Amino acid sequence: MTPTEAGQPGPRDRGSIAVEVVLVAPLLVALLVLVAGFGRIAHTRGQVDGAAADAARAASLQRDPGQAQRSGEDAARSYLGTGCRSLDVSIDTAGFRPGGTVRADVRCVASLAGLGLSGFGGSHTFTASATAPLDTYRSR
């Protein structure tokens, strides 16, 4: 029985695993970096969606449009913290009446500088909108 038939590497097979590892390892690292990049983007998108919902809800609980504007903006800024390079919050109070709605639009420019190796370098703009109903039986 030869060494190859016994399950042992023959003379031409020596070192082939090292070559395979050298070829496959960079691909696996690149894949991990890419997955991390997509994960960070998905997380930031979820945060911006949550900030818009929080802003709309906070605005809907107020008694007048001026307070709704301030409360909605404060809620979005508090929710996102320092996660955005620039943050724009717009509260639409045109339907601010009993049984109406209030709408919050959030625009966040987030830095993706730490993901440069994966092709996500620079920054990306995330936007989200949310609408919250106002209580039909509310009083001013």
DAGIKA-V683575 format. One record per residue. N is the residue number from 1. OMEGA is omega in radians with two decimals (none if undefined). NEAR is the number of other C-alpha atoms within 12 Angstrom. D_LAST is the distance of its C-alpha to the last C-alpha in Angstrom with 1 decimal. Layout:
N|OMEGA|NEAR|D_LAST + N|OMEGA|NEAR|D_LAST
This chain:
1|-3.12|7|95.0 + 2|3.14|10|93.5 + 3|-3.13|12|90.7 + 4|3.11|13|88.4 + 5|-3.13|9|89.3 + 6|3.13|9|88.6 + 7|3.11|10|84.9 + 8|-3.13|13|85.7 + 9|3.08|15|85.0 + 10|-3.09|14|87.9 + 11|-3.10|11|89.0 + 12|-3.10|11|86.9 + 13|-3.08|15|83.7 + 14|3.10|13|83.6 + 15|-3.11|13|80.5 + 16|3.11|14|78.7 + 17|3.11|14|75.8 + 18|3.12|12|75.3 + 19|3.13|12|75.1 + 20|3.13|14|72.6 + 21|3.13|14|70.4 + 22|-3.14|14|70.7 + 23|-3.04|13|69.6 + 24|-3.06|14|66.8 + 25|3.12|15|65.2 + 26|3.11|13|63.7 + 27|3.11|15|62.2 + 28|3.11|14|60.6 + 29|3.12|17|59.1 + 30|3.12|18|57.8 + 31|3.11|17|56.2 + 32|3.11|17|54.5 + 33|3.11|21|53.1 + 34|3.10|22|51.8 + 35|3.10|19|50.1 + 36|3.11|22|48.6 + 37|3.11|26|47.3 + 38|3.10|19|45.6 + 39|3.13|18|44.2 + 40|3.11|24|42.6 + 41|3.13|27|41.2 + 42|3.12|16|39.7 + 43|-3.13|18|38.2 + 44|3.10|32|36.6 + 45|3.10|28|35.2 + 46|3.11|21|33.7 + 47|-3.14|30|32.1 + 48|3.07|39|30.5 + 49|3.11|28|29.2 + 50|3.12|28|27.8 + 51|3.12|41|26.2 + 52|3.12|43|24.5 + 53|3.13|33|23.2 + 54|3.14|36|22.0 + 55|3.13|42|20.3 + 56|-3.14|41|18.4 + 57|3.14|32|17.4 + 58|3.13|35|16.3 + 59|-3.10|42|14.2 + 60|-3.11|41|12.6 + 61|-3.09|30|11.4 + 62|-3.06|30|9.4 + 63|3.12|23|5.8 + 64|-3.07|23|7.3 + 65|3.13|27|10.7 + 66|3.09|18|12.7 + 67|3.13|20|12.1 + 68|3.11|34|12.7 + 69|-3.10|32|15.9 + 70|-3.10|27|17.2 + 71|3.12|30|16.5 + 72|3.12|40|18.1 + 73|3.13|34|21.0 + 74|-3.12|29|21.7 + 75|3.14|32|21.7 + 76|-3.14|41|24.2 + 77|3.12|31|26.4 + 78|-3.12|23|26.5 + 79|-3.08|27|27.4 + 80|-3.14|34|30.2 + 81|-3.11|19|31.5 + 82|-3.08|17|34.5 + 83|-3.10|27|35.6 + 84|3.05|30|35.0 + 85|3.00|21|37.2 + 86|-3.06|21|34.3 + 87|3.06|30|30.7 + 88|3.12|29|28.3 + 89|3.12|39|24.7 + 90|3.12|34|22.6 + 91|3.13|40|19.0 + 92|-3.12|30|18.2 + 93|-3.14|32|14.6 + 94|3.13|19|15.7 + 95|-3.06|22|14.3 + 96|3.10|33|10.8 + 97|3.11|24|9.0 + 98|-3.11|22|8.9 + 99|3.14|16|12.6 + 100|3.13|21|13.4 + 101|3.00|28|15.0 + 102|-3.08|40|15.4 + 103|3.09|35|19.1 + 104|3.05|42|21.0 + 105|-3.12|34|24.6 + 106|3.08|40|26.9 + 107|-3.07|32|30.4 + 108|3.01|34|32.8 + 109|-3.07|26|36.4 + 110|3.10|32|38.3 + 111|3.06|25|41.8 + 112|-3.05|27|44.5 + 113|-3.13|17|47.3 + 114|-3.11|19|48.5 + 115|-3.09|25|49.2 + 116|-3.12|17|51.7 + 117|-3.10|19|54.6 + 118|3.13|23|52.8 + 119|3.14|19|52.1 + 120|-3.04|23|48.4 + 121|3.12|17|48.9 + 122|-3.12|17|46.5 + 123|3.14|22|42.8 + 124|3.13|24|40.7 + 125|3.10|22|37.2 + 126|3.10|32|34.8 + 127|3.10|28|31.7 + 128|3.08|31|29.0 + 129|3.08|31|25.8 + 130|3.12|31|23.2 + 131|3.11|32|20.3 + 132|3.13|31|17.6 + 133|3.04|27|15.5 + 134|-3.11|31|11.8 + 135|-3.13|22|11.2 + 136|-3.06|14|11.5 + 137|-3.14|11|9.9 + 138|3.06|17|6.7 + 139|-3.12|14|3.7 + 140|none|14|0.0
